Each structure stands twice: as structure tokens, then as C-alpha cells.
Amino acid sequence: MTTSQVSPASQQTPTPLHIDFVSDVACPWCAVGLWALERALGQLQGQVTATIHPQPFELNPRMGPEGEDITEHLGRKYGSSPEQQAQIRETIRQRGAQEGFVFRAEGRGRIWNTFDAHRLLHWASVEGAPGDALALKKALLTSYQGRAENPSDPAVLLAIVEAFGSVALPVERARAVLTSGEFAQDVREQQAHFQGLGIGSVPAVIVNHRHLISGGQPAEVFAQALQQIAKEAT
């Protein structure tokens, strides 16, 4: 009987993974999920290498420019009372803390339209340097979920781009995108694509275009799932 041996070099070769992170800036669980996903990837260093691609999903595509009080919005949409919402908010806050994301203690205040934020993210994915779209996604989540800033306000979005400071994403180019309808059709097509795949809630993590991990899972759950996917891929 012969025993096959795996060389140390091949053991150390990490498995590349393509990850589509389908989410909305308005979704608190998306912040939890993204921070947990990155923490999971940190736990798998040396085993996998991953590129995370933010993909658009609008929880409230018909939300007007004036926004809506979040307590009224959630009560109308889900039938939840202010007391129930406060309990859920505390659960999300604790989960965020576990993954390293800090939510605004008072909550978000209002819910806003996020379409322009998605247009900026698409611009970053097309014209930015590698990793720019993901970094901008995190900055947008921190702005809204962490500071309750209005993601539909052009001034807020431009300030985020300016603070972000990517050479590939100049503020003047961001302003040109926001004052036009540029990338609107691209965003709508991407949303339709993922809805066509059956994505009806977020966050949705799609690995290698075929494996779906739903929800803002703990880092350990993401790590276990990614490890199994990587094993199957090799």
C-alpha cells in the first residue's frame, strides 16, 4: 500500500473565493454581517483568500426623499411596537459589539432612500482601485448605522467620499455621478439579477456564484461555512 503525501507548499496554498455581499445601507444586520464576515476571513488566513464585492439591494425602494420616522416605519411594515423595536435594537447592538461594529446608541431616527448610495458603490466598483467599493460600503454603513447620517443627502455622501480619500475616487467625480443619473440602470439591473436568484432579504452572502449564506451570522458560522466551501472547491 502506498501513502500519498501532500507537500507543505500545497498545504499552504489558500483557496481563492469570490464573495458577493448583497445588502443595503439601511439594514443594520448587514453591518453585523459584513463585520462578522471579515472577522471570519481573518480567522481563515492561510486557508482562503477572498474578494468581497458589494452588491445592491433596496429594502425600501419607494421611500421618498423626506424619509420616514423609523419607529413609525417599522411599526407600519412589521407591526412592531416601540418596546419590541427597542428590544430588537439592543439585540442588534450587542451582536454588532461582538463583531466590532458600534451602532449609534440612540438608534437611527429615520429611514431614508439609499439608491444614490448604491450608485456611488457601483461607481467605486467600476472606477475605483481594488478594495475601494468594499471600503466605501463600510464607510456608508458606519455613517448611517453608527452616526445616523442621511444616506440620501448628497452632502453626506460627498463628505464620505472625501474622507475616504481614494485617489481613484475623486470627490468631483462623485459629485458628477450624484448630479446625474449615471449608473442608475446598472444598479437596477444588478438588483434584478439577485432578485432573480431568489434573494428576498439581506444580508445575503453568495460564495463562488453558487453557495448562499443568509443573514448576519456570527463570525464562527461564516468561518465554518467558508471552510467547507473552500474544501469542496479544492
Secondary structure, DSSP 8 states (H G I E B T S, - for coil): -------HHHHT--EEEEEEEEE-TT-HHHHHHHHHHHHHHHHTTTTEEEEEEEEE--S-TT--TT-EEHHHHHHHHH---HHHHHHHHHHHHHHHHHHT----TT---EE---HHHHHHHHHHHHHS-TTHHHHHHHHHHIIIIIH---TT-HHHHHHHHHHH--TTS-HHHHHHHHTS-TTHHHHHHHHHHHHHTT--SS-EEEETTTEEEESS--HHHHHHHHHHHHHHH-
